[in-house]
């Protein structure tokens, strides 16, 4: 496939804040021959990041290695403005205020994840893919024309190393760290004659949990295999298969309270435990027993914590150069089987309690596009098909108060046609326009059961296992069909002020799917966003100095938020609601200074001013929900103390997980050794200001600012045949909270997700 190749000096986008090893090594060779650059394919054609007129961060393979990125949650300490947390077995990703808290099967993420060009239907499918990677591309802001639905916050492209013709090569990496951590990773590339090659890669991790109940551990194994066929220079076929199993204890939460929980008979817990990584489950039994009855009425046995996720998929990439254009076809299938038990302030199980069947997702995608990247008109047109069938099980246990299972058959089907073109009016001035039309339909057929013995089913019923089926207020099960169409667009202009100086401006739209929640609630509407971006990417003094700046303005309509509430039937649910309008505006800055071949200074920072302009919703509760939110609460006229008649107004609040200030800084110095090897010392830091962790806006759902310090000391042999790295991360053992969930029946009692404590270890790598 022919691509537009630009030969500028190395750029790795805003990831330079932790990219000092990659910059120091790769940029030197780029300056020597002008050809060794990191290329990106964010716009379905190859170009350097400095030449790409979009909000784009690129994390090179060397940067991923130096930063110790082995799972997606590690990216939070690499990129400013990116917040990644774990919610049960699902990933929660936020970029510049756009993201999604929900961990169920009924909705989609706002930041689309794509592995090897294939959209991931469930976030679990990409959780164990961070090994043997070429790079990770993070596109910020809506990507509605090329990537389509569910990319209002952006796109994360995870790109593996591809097989290489005529080459026998590979590597083996092992890592030992505290918390009894051990990681083994490797890849092997085999030539299969002159026109074919195979690449096999593996990663296995075994580490105890960071939290006191051994949760937040890492036990996973992943295998990837690829076959590449290139019978002629114009035709390439690559087939990929990927398997991963996530095991261990899984996600956990900790105690955190700026203010003590309140409610009848509640005994205050310690405001801040001495060990911030103390599990919330260690004290929850006593609290629930004091609230609901004698000890043992609501036992939480953390030995039941279990993560059991199996994901695998196959895909193919066909590229055929037809002369005037290149045809690309990408069919793919992915399957996720989830049989996990977690306690995010309550018992949450993804296994059917009556049949023992796990939750499953089966996704099919097909993308076909035709594009040309030569000449003054660079263009791409294509079509896309997506279908996902799910058997979703969500069992929520709150003792005898509420013990409910949601068993559903879900389907999502979407079609899209898209096109984007860039025309060079002159050698330095270009215009871009793009359109994408999407037609999607979602269906939900869910049955809700109250377990025998719970308050809702004391006498038993006709459901499975003697359970009682809970019907909606309409007297039926939770069911419905949601359909939507959208025409998203993009307009852009870019101008080369100089050889290494680019000015650009874009306006674009995007949308995130709506749907029917797993509750007796109205369907939630699609989320729409309108975004404006102005930026400048520059390199000076033959690459010694890089300065990239960008300003942005995002306006959201019908923004989706997720939190716990009661539905019309009085059931406790965690569901999506529409929050009306919200705005996020700000600027980002990247500085890289390389005064010598051995020294690199880097800084990346981002400022985001965000708030809700229209966020009013109803809370279905029998009592005043004022203690459960910092927002204004009022009773709807003639509706006081009736379910469904409390109105909560959160206008003016900052968007969750959107710090006003965030960024990172680093320094790298390379010591050249007499034998041709080198030693590199590279300290770095990341920081963020205070931020809300959920849209419930309770006192204990806000975290203060933080600053994390990390350092690496690496030795690389002559020719980089082997290397040894000593690392320490979070040197000061700072507690950084990344998400939260409020306990349903204890006001202001929150379980919080927490980033890792101080970790240290050694990493060994051998390449051949």
C-alpha positions in Angstrom: 0.0 0.0 0.0 1.4 3.4 -0.9 1.4 6.0 1.8 2.4 9.6 1.9 5.8 9.6 3.6 7.2 12.7 5.2 10.8 12.8 6.3 10.8 15.3 9.1 12.8 14.8 12.4 11.3 12.5 15.0 8.0 13.4 16.5 6.1 11.5 19.1 3.4 14.0 19.8 2.5 15.0 23.3 3.8 11.7 24.6 7.3 13.4 24.7 6.7 14.1 28.4 7.8 10.5 29.1 9.4 9.8 25.7 12.9 10.9 26.6 14.5 7.5 26.0 12.8 7.1 22.6 13.6 10.7 21.7 17.2 10.5 22.6 17.8 7.3 20.7 15.5 7.5 17.7 15.8 11.2 17.0 19.6 11.0 16.8 19.4 8.5 14.0 16.6 10.6 12.3 18.9 13.5 12.3 21.7 11.4 10.8 19.8 10.0 7.8 16.4 11.9 7.9 14.6 8.6 7.4 14.1 7.0 10.8 10.8 8.6 12.0 7.8 7.5 13.9 4.9 7.3 11.5 1.2 7.3 12.5 -1.8 6.1 10.6 -4.4 8.1 12.5 -5.9 9.4 9.2 -5.7 6.0 7.4 -2.5 7.1 5.7 1.1 7.1 6.9 2.6 10.5 8.0 4.7 11.8 10.9 2.9 13.1 14.0 4.4 16.6 13.4 2.8 16.6 10.0 -0.7 15.4 11.2 -3.1 18.3 11.6 -5.1 16.8 14.5 -4.9 16.5 18.3 -2.6 13.5 18.4 -0.4 11.9 21.0 1.9 9.1 20.0 3.6 6.8 22.5 6.5 4.9 20.9 7.4 1.3 21.8 10.5 2.5 23.6 8.4 4.9 25.6 6.0 2.1 26.6 8.9 0.0 27.7 10.7 2.7 29.7 7.4 3.8 31.4 6.6 0.1 32.2 3.2 0.2 30.4 1.8 -3.3 30.5 -1.9 -2.5 30.8 -4.1 0.4 29.8 -4.4 1.9 33.3 -0.6 2.6 33.1 -1.2 5.2 30.4 -2.5 7.7 33.0 1.0 8.4 34.1 2.3 8.9 30.6 -0.1 11.4 29.0 -1.5 14.6 30.4 -5.3 14.9 30.1 -5.8 11.2 30.0 -7.6 9.5 32.9 -7.8 5.7 32.9 -9.4 3.7 35.7 -10.8 0.2 36.2 -14.5 -0.4 36.9 -15.0 -4.0 37.7 -13.5 -5.8 34.7 -14.1 -2.9 32.3 -11.9 0.1 31.5 -13.0 3.7 32.1 -11.2 6.2 29.8 -11.6 10.0 30.0 -10.0 12.5 27.6 -10.5 16.3 28.2 -13.8 15.6 30.1 -15.3 13.0 27.8 -15.6 9.5 29.1 -17.9 6.9 30.6 -18.3 5.5 34.1 -20.5 2.6 33.3 -19.1 -1.0 33.4 -22.2 -2.8 32.1 -23.1 -4.2 28.7 -25.9 -1.8 28.1 -23.8 1.2 26.9 -20.6 2.1 25.1 -17.4 4.0 25.9 -16.9 7.6 24.8 -13.3 7.0 23.9 -13.2 4.3 21.2 -10.5 1.6 21.5 -9.1 0.1 18.4 -6.6 -2.8 18.3 -4.8 -3.2 15.0 -7.5 -1.2 13.2 -10.4 -3.2 14.7 -12.9 -1.4 16.9 -13.3 -3.0 20.3 -17.0 -3.7 21.3 -16.1 -4.4 24.9 -13.1 -2.7 26.7 -12.1 -6.2 28.2 -11.0 -7.1 24.7 -8.1 -4.7 24.7 -7.1 -5.1 28.4 -4.4 -7.7 27.8 -3.0 -6.4 24.5 -0.2 -4.1 25.7 2.8 -6.1 24.6 4.9 -6.3 21.4 3.5 -3.0 20.3 4.7 -0.6 17.6 3.1 2.4 19.2 -0.1 3.7 20.7 -1.9 6.6 19.1 -4.3 8.7 21.2 -6.5 11.0 19.1 -8.2 13.7 21.3 -11.6 15.1 20.6 -14.4 13.8 18.4 -13.4 11.5 15.5 -16.8 11.2 13.9 -15.9 11.0 10.2 -13.2 8.3 10.1 -13.9 6.4 13.3 -17.6 7.0 13.7 -19.9 6.4 16.7 -18.7 6.3 20.3 -15.6 8.4 19.7 -16.9 11.7 21.2 -13.9 11.8 23.5 -11.4 10.5 21.0 -9.8 7.2 19.8 -7.0 5.0 21.2 -5.3 3.1 18.5 -3.2 0.1 19.8 -0.9 -1.0 17.0 1.1 -4.2 17.3 4.5 -5.0 15.6 3.8 -6.6 12.3 5.6 -9.6 10.8 8.7 -8.6 8.8 9.7 -10.4 5.6 13.1 -12.1 5.3 14.0 -11.5 9.0 14.7 -13.9 11.9 14.4 -11.7 15.0 12.8 -11.4 18.4 13.2 -10.5 22.0 12.7 -11.8 25.5 11.9 -9.5 28.4 11.5 -10.4 32.1 10.6 -8.1 35.0 10.7 -8.7 38.7 9.1 -6.2 41.1 7.8 -5.8 44.7 4.4 -7.3 45.5 5.8 -10.6 44.3 5.5 -9.4 40.8 6.9 -11.3 37.8 6.4 -10.6 34.1 7.6 -12.6 31.1 7.2 -11.3 27.6 8.7 -12.2 24.2 8.2 -12.3 20.5 9.7 -14.2 17.6 9.6 -13.3 13.9 10.1 -16.1 11.3 10.5 -15.8 7.5 8.4 -18.2 5.5 10.1 -18.1 2.2 10.6 -14.8 0.3 7.0 -13.6 0.4 5.7 -14.6 3.8 6.5 -14.2 7.5 5.0 -15.2 10.8 5.2 -13.4 14.2 4.3 -14.9 17.5 4.2 -12.9 20.8 3.4 -13.7 24.4 3.0 -11.9 27.7 2.3 -13.4 31.2 2.1 -11.4 34.4 1.8 -12.6 38.0 1.6 -10.0 40.7 -0.1 -9.8 44.1 -2.7 -7.1 44.8 -1.9 -3.6 45.9 -5.0 -3.4 48.1 -5.2 -5.1 51.5 -7.7 -7.7 50.4 -5.3 -8.7 47.6 -7.4 -7.0 44.9 -5.9 -4.8 42.2 -3.6 -7.7 41.4 -2.4 -8.7 37.9 -2.7 -12.2 36.7 -3.0 -12.4 32.9 -1.7 -14.3 30.0 -1.9 -13.2 26.4 -0.8 -14.8 23.1 -0.8 -13.2 19.6 0.0 -14.7 16.2 0.2 -13.1 12.8 0.8 -14.4 9.3 1.9 -12.0 6.5 1.6 -12.8 2.8 3.0 -10.5 0.2 3.0 -12.3 -3.2 3.6 -9.0 -5.1 4.6 -5.5 -4.0 1.0 -4.4 -4.7 -0.8 -7.0 -2.7 -0.6 -7.7 1.1 -2.7 -10.0 3.3 -2.1 -10.2 7.0 -4.1 -12.5 9.4 -4.0 -11.9 13.2 -5.3 -14.0 16.0 -5.3 -12.8 19.6 -6.1 -14.6 22.9 -6.0 -13.4 26.5 -7.2 -14.6 29.9 -7.5 -12.2 32.8 -7.5 -14.0 36.1 -6.7 -13.3 39.8 -8.7 -11.3 42.3 -9.4 -8.4 40.1 -10.6 -4.9 40.7 -10.8 -3.5 44.2 -11.7 -0.3 46.1 -10.4 1.5 49.1 -11.7 3.5 52.1 -11.6 7.2 51.7 -13.6 9.9 53.5 -13.0 13.6 53.8 -16.2 13.6 55.8 -17.7 10.7 57.8 -20.5 8.7 56.3 -24.0 9.6 57.7 -27.2 7.7 58.2 -29.2 6.1 61.0 -26.9 4.2 63.4 -23.8 4.6 61.3 -20.5 4.3 63.2 -18.0 6.7 61.6 -15.0 5.1 60.0 -11.5 6.5 60.1 -11.4 9.6 58.0 -8.1 8.6 56.3 -6.6 5.2 57.1 -2.9 5.0 57.8 -2.5 2.8 54.8 -4.4 4.4 51.9 -4.5 1.0 50.2 -6.9 -0.5 52.8 -9.9 -2.2 51.2 -13.3 -0.8 51.8 -14.5 -4.4 52.3 -12.4 -4.7 55.5 -14.8 -2.4 57.4 -18.0 -2.6 55.4 -19.3 -5.7 57.2 -19.4 -3.8 60.5 -21.0 -0.8 58.9 -23.8 -2.7 57.2 -24.4 -4.9 60.3 -24.8 -1.7 62.4 -27.2 -0.3 59.8 -29.3 -3.3 58.9 -28.9 -5.8 61.7 -26.5 -7.8 63.8 -23.1 -8.7 62.4 -23.2 -11.4 59.8 -26.5 -10.3 58.3 -24.6 -8.9 55.3 -21.3 -10.8 55.1 -18.9 -9.7 52.5 -16.4 -12.5 51.9 -13.6 -11.1 49.9 -12.4 -14.6 49.2 -15.2 -14.6 46.7 -13.5 -11.9 44.7 -12.7 -13.4 41.3 -11.7 -12.1 37.9 -12.3 -14.6 35.0 -12.3 -13.0 31.6 -11.5 -14.8 28.4 -11.2 -12.8 25.2 -10.1 -13.9 21.8 -10.5 -12.6 18.2 -9.4 -13.0 14.6 -9.0 -10.4 11.9 -7.6 -10.0 8.5 -6.1 -7.0 6.7 -6.0 -6.9 2.9 -4.3 -4.1 1.1 -4.3 -4.1 -2.7 -2.7 -1.3 -4.7 -4.9 -0.8 -7.7 -2.9 2.0 -9.2 -5.2 5.0 -8.9 -6.2 3.9 -5.4 -5.5 1.3 -2.7 -8.3 -1.1 -1.5 -8.3 -2.0 2.1 -10.6 -4.6 3.6 -10.7 -5.5 7.3 -13.1 -8.3 8.5 -12.9 -9.2 12.2 -14.6 -11.3 14.9 -14.1 -10.9 18.7 -15.5 -12.8 21.6 -15.5 -11.9 25.3 -16.6 -14.3 28.1 -16.9 -12.7 31.5 -17.5 -14.8 34.7 -16.3 -12.4 37.4 -17.3 -11.5 40.9 -16.4 -8.0 42.4 -17.4 -5.8 45.3 -17.4 -2.2 44.2 -19.3 -1.2 47.4 -21.7 -4.0 46.7 -21.6 -7.5 45.3 -21.6 -7.5 41.5 -21.5 -10.8 39.6 -21.5 -11.4 35.8 -22.6 -15.1 36.1 -26.3 -16.1 36.0 -27.1 -17.2 39.5 -29.6 -19.7 38.3 -28.0 -21.3 35.3 -24.3 -20.6 35.9 -23.9 -19.1 32.4 -21.4 -16.2 32.1 -21.9 -13.0 30.3 -20.8 -13.1 26.7 -20.2 -10.7 23.8 -19.8 -11.7 20.2 -18.9 -8.9 17.8 -18.5 -8.8 14.0 -17.0 -5.9 12.1 -16.3 -5.3 8.4 -14.6 -2.2 7.1 -13.8 -1.6 3.4 -12.2 1.5 2.1 -10.6 2.9 -1.0 -8.0 5.6 -0.7 -5.2 7.5 -2.5 -2.4 9.4 -0.8 -0.5 10.6 -3.8 -0.8 13.9 -5.5 -2.6 17.2 -4.5 -5.8 15.4 -3.6 -5.5 12.8 -0.8 -8.8 11.0 -0.1 -10.4 8.0 1.4 -14.0 6.6 1.1 -15.4 3.5 2.7 -18.2 1.6 4.4 -18.4 0.0 7.8 -20.6 -2.7 9.4 -20.8 -3.6 13.1 -22.9 -6.2 14.9 -22.7 -7.3 18.5 -24.8 -10.0 20.2 -24.6 -10.2 24.0 -26.0 -12.3 26.8 -25.6 -10.0 29.7 -25.9 -10.9 33.3 -25.6 -8.4 36.1 -26.4 -9.7 39.6 -26.4 -7.0 42.3 -26.5 -8.3 45.9 -27.3 -6.0 48.9 -28.2 -8.7 51.3 -31.9 -9.0 52.1 -32.5 -5.4 51.2 -32.1 -6.0 47.5 -30.7 -9.1 45.7 -31.5 -8.6 42.0 -30.3 -10.3 38.8 -30.6 -8.7 35.4 -30.6 -11.2 32.6 -30.7 -9.8 29.1 -30.3 -10.5 25.4 -28.8 -7.4 23.7 -28.1 -6.6 20.1 -26.4 -3.6 18.5 -26.2 -3.3 14.7 -24.7 -0.3 12.9 -24.0 0.7 9.3 -21.9 3.6 8.1 -20.5 5.2 5.0 -17.7 7.8 5.2 -15.3 9.9 3.2 -12.6 12.4 3.9 -10.4 14.4 1.5 -7.5 16.8 1.8 -6.7 19.1 -1.1 -3.4 21.0 -1.5 -4.4 24.4 -2.8 -0.7 25.2 -2.9 2.4 23.3 -1.7 1.9 24.9 1.7 -1.9 25.4 2.0 -4.4 22.5 2.4 -8.1 22.1 3.0 -9.9 19.1 4.5 -13.5 18.0 4.5 -15.1 14.8 5.7 -18.6 13.2 6.2 -19.9 10.1 7.8 -23.5 8.8 7.8 -24.4 6.3 10.6 -27.5 4.2 11.0 -27.7 2.1 14.2 -30.3 0.0 16.1 -30.1 -1.4 19.6 -32.5 -3.9 21.1 -32.9 -4.9 24.8 -34.9 -7.8 26.1 -34.0 -8.0 29.8 -35.7 -9.8 32.7 -35.2 -8.7 36.3 -35.4 -11.2 39.1 -35.4 -10.7 42.9 -33.7 -13.6 44.7 -35.8 -15.7 47.1 -35.5 -14.3 50.6 -34.8 -10.7 49.7 -37.3 -8.0 50.7 -38.8 -8.0 47.2 -39.3 -11.8 47.2 -40.0 -13.0 50.7 -42.7 -15.4 49.7 -41.0 -16.7 46.5 -42.2 -16.5 43.0 -42.4 -18.4 39.7 -39.0 -17.2 38.4 -35.9 -19.5 38.2 -34.8 -20.8 41.6 -38.0 -19.5 43.2 -37.1 -15.9 42.4 -39.7 -13.2 41.7 -39.7 -11.5 38.3 -39.8 -7.7 38.7 -41.9 -6.1 36.0 -41.7 -2.5 34.9 -44.4 0.0 35.7 -45.9 -0.9 32.4 -46.3 -4.5 33.6 -43.7 -5.9 31.2 -40.0 -6.9 31.3 -37.4 -4.3 30.4 -37.4 -4.2 26.7 -37.2 -1.8 23.8 -35.7 -0.8 20.5 -33.6 2.2 20.0 -32.6 3.6 16.6 -30.6 6.7 15.5 -29.1 8.2 12.5 -26.3 10.8 12.4 -24.5 12.8 9.7 -21.2 13.8 11.3 -18.8 16.2 9.5 -15.3 17.7 9.7 -13.8 20.8 8.2 -10.1 21.7 8.4 -7.4 24.0 7.2 -3.6 23.7 7.5 -0.7 25.8 6.5 3.0 25.1 6.4 4.6 28.3 7.7 8.0 26.7 7.2 9.6 23.3 6.6 9.1 22.3 10.3 6.2 24.6 11.2 2.5 23.7 10.8 -0.6 25.7 11.6 -4.0 24.0 11.6 -7.6 24.6 12.6 -10.5 22.1 12.6 -14.2 22.0 13.3 -15.8 18.5 13.8 -18.8 16.7 15.3 -19.3 13.3 16.8 -21.9 11.2 18.7 -22.1 8.5 21.2 -24.9 5.9 21.1 -28.0 6.1 23.1 -30.1 3.1 24.2 -32.4 1.5 26.8 -31.0 1.0 30.3 -31.4 -2.1 32.3 -34.0 -0.5 34.4 -37.6 0.9 34.5 -36.4 4.2 33.0 -36.8 6.1 29.8 -34.2 5.4 27.1 -31.2 7.6 27.2 -30.5 9.8 24.2 -27.3 9.9 22.1 -24.5 12.2 23.2 -23.5 14.8 20.6 -20.4 17.0 20.6 -19.2 20.0 18.5 -15.5 20.7 18.7 -13.2 23.4 17.5 -9.4 23.1 17.6 -6.6 25.5 16.6 -3.0 24.4 16.9 0.6 24.8 15.8 3.4 22.2 15.6 7.0 23.4 15.4 10.6 22.3 15.4 13.5 24.7 15.5 17.3 24.5 15.2 17.4 21.2 13.3 15.2 19.5 15.9 16.9 20.8 19.0 13.8 22.5 20.2 10.1 21.4 19.7 7.1 23.6 20.6 3.5 22.3 20.0 0.6 24.3 21.3 -3.2 23.8 20.8 -6.4 25.4 21.9 -9.8 23.6 21.9 -13.5 24.1 22.6 -15.9 21.2 23.0 -19.7 21.6 23.4 -21.7 18.6 24.5 -25.5 18.1 24.1 -27.4 15.3 25.9 -24.2 14.3 27.6 -24.4 10.9 29.2 -23.6 10.3 32.9 -23.8 7.2 35.0 -24.6 6.8 38.7 -26.7 4.8 41.1 -30.4 5.7 41.6 -33.8 4.1 42.0 -35.9 3.4 38.9 -39.6 3.9 38.7 -40.2 0.5 40.2 -38.0 1.2 43.2 -35.1 -1.0 42.1 -31.5 0.1 42.9 -29.8 0.5 39.5 -26.7 1.9 38.1 -27.8 3.5 34.8 -27.2 6.2 32.2 -28.9 9.5 32.3 -28.7 12.5 30.0 -27.1 15.6 31.5 -28.2 18.2 29.0 -25.3 20.6 28.0 -21.7 20.8 29.0 -18.6 22.7 27.8 -14.9 21.9 28.0 -12.3 24.4 26.7 -8.6 24.8 27.2 -5.1 24.5 25.8 -2.2 22.1 25.7 1.5 22.8 25.5 4.4 20.5 24.6 8.1 21.5 25.0 11.1 19.3 24.1 14.6 20.7 24.4 17.6 18.7 23.4 20.8 20.8 23.9 23.1 17.9 23.3 23.0 14.4 21.9 22.9 13.1 25.5 20.4 15.4 27.2 16.7 15.8 26.7 14.3 18.0 28.7 10.6 17.5 28.2 7.4 19.1 29.5 3.7 18.6 28.6 0.8 20.4 30.2 -2.9 20.8 29.7 -5.4 23.3 31.0 -9.1 22.4 30.9 -12.0 24.7 32.0 -15.1 22.5 32.1 -18.6 22.8 33.5 -22.2 21.7 33.1 -24.5 24.3 31.6 -27.6 22.2 31.9 -27.6 19.2 34.2 -30.9 18.6 35.9 -32.3 15.1 36.6 -34.9 13.3 38.6 -34.0 11.0 41.4 -36.5 8.2 42.2 -36.3 8.0 46.0 -38.7 8.0 48.8 -36.5 10.2 50.9 -34.7 13.5 50.2 -31.4 12.7 48.4 -29.7 15.9 49.5 -27.1 14.0 51.7 -26.1 12.0 48.6 -25.0 15.0 46.4 -23.5 18.4 46.6 -25.9 19.6 43.8 -29.1 21.6 44.6 -32.0 19.4 45.5 -35.7 20.4 45.4 -39.0 18.6 45.5 -41.2 18.9 42.4 -44.4 20.7 43.3 -47.1 18.2 44.6 -44.5 15.5 44.5 -42.8 15.7 47.9 -41.7 12.3 49.3 -43.0 10.4 46.2 -40.8 8.2 44.2 -39.6 10.0 41.1 -40.2 13.5 42.2 -36.9 14.8 43.5 -35.1 17.2 41.1 -31.3 17.6 41.3 -29.6 20.5 39.6 -25.8 20.3 39.0 -25.4 23.3 36.8 -21.9 24.9 37.1 -20.1 21.8 38.4 -16.8 20.7 36.8 -17.0 17.7 34.6 -15.9 14.5 36.4 -12.3 13.2 36.1 -11.3 16.4 34.3 -8.6 18.2 36.3 -8.1 21.9 35.5 -4.4 21.4 35.3 -2.5 18.2 34.4 0.9 17.4 32.9 4.3 15.8 33.1 8.0 16.7 33.0 11.1 14.7 32.5 14.9 14.8 32.0 17.1 12.3 30.4 20.9 12.0 30.4 22.8 9.3 28.5 26.3 8.4 29.6 28.4 7.0 26.8 30.6 4.1 27.9 34.0 3.1 26.5 32.8 -0.3 25.3 30.1 1.3 23.1 27.3 0.8 25.5 25.4 3.5 27.4 23.8 4.2 30.8 20.7 6.4 30.9 19.3 8.1 34.0 15.7 9.4 33.4 13.7 10.9 36.3 10.2 12.2 35.5 7.0 13.5 37.2 3.3 13.7 36.5 0.8 16.0 38.2 -2.9 16.9 38.2 -5.1 19.4 40.1 -8.1 18.5 42.2 -11.1 16.8 40.4 -14.4 15.2 40.9 -14.4 11.4 40.5 -18.1 10.9 39.7 -21.2 12.9 38.7 -22.9 12.3 42.0 -20.8 15.2 43.4 -20.6 14.0 47.1 -17.9 15.2 49.4 -16.0 12.0 49.3 -16.1 11.8 45.5 -13.5 14.6 45.1 -9.7 14.1 45.2 -7.0 16.7 45.8 -4.2 17.5 43.5 -1.2 15.1 43.2 2.4 14.9 42.0 4.0 11.6 41.2 7.8 11.1 41.0 9.4 8.2 39.0 12.9 7.3 37.9 14.7 4.8 35.6 18.3 3.8 35.4 19.1 1.8 32.3 22.1 0.1 30.8 22.2 -0.8 27.1 24.9 -3.0 25.7 26.7 -2.2 22.4 24.3 -2.6 19.6 21.4 -2.7 22.1 21.6 -6.5 22.2 20.5 -6.6 25.8 19.5 -4.1 28.5 19.0 -3.9 32.2 16.6 -1.3 33.7 16.1 -0.4 37.4 12.9 1.4 38.0 10.9 3.0 40.9 7.5 4.5 40.4 5.5 6.7 42.8 8.6 7.3 44.8 6.8 9.2 47.5 4.0 6.6 47.8 1.3 9.1 47.0 -2.3 8.0 47.0 -4.0 9.0 43.7 -7.7 8.2 43.5 -9.0 7.5 40.0 -12.7 6.7 40.4 -15.5 6.1 42.9 -18.8 4.6 43.7 -21.2 5.6 46.5 -22.7 2.8 48.6 -26.4 2.6 47.9 -27.8 2.9 51.4 -25.1 4.8 53.3 -24.9 8.5 52.4 -21.4 9.7 51.5 -19.8 6.3 52.0 -17.7 5.8 49.0 -15.4 3.1 47.7 -12.6 4.6 45.6 -10.4 3.2 42.9 -6.7 3.9 43.6 -3.6 4.0 41.5 -0.6 1.8 42.5 1.6 2.6 45.5 5.3 2.8 45.4 6.6 0.0 43.1 10.2 -0.9 42.2 12.0 -3.6 40.3 14.3 -4.7 37.5 13.6 -5.3 33.9 15.9 -7.4 31.7 15.6 -7.6 27.9 17.5 -9.6 25.3 17.1 -9.0 21.5 18.3 -11.0 18.6 
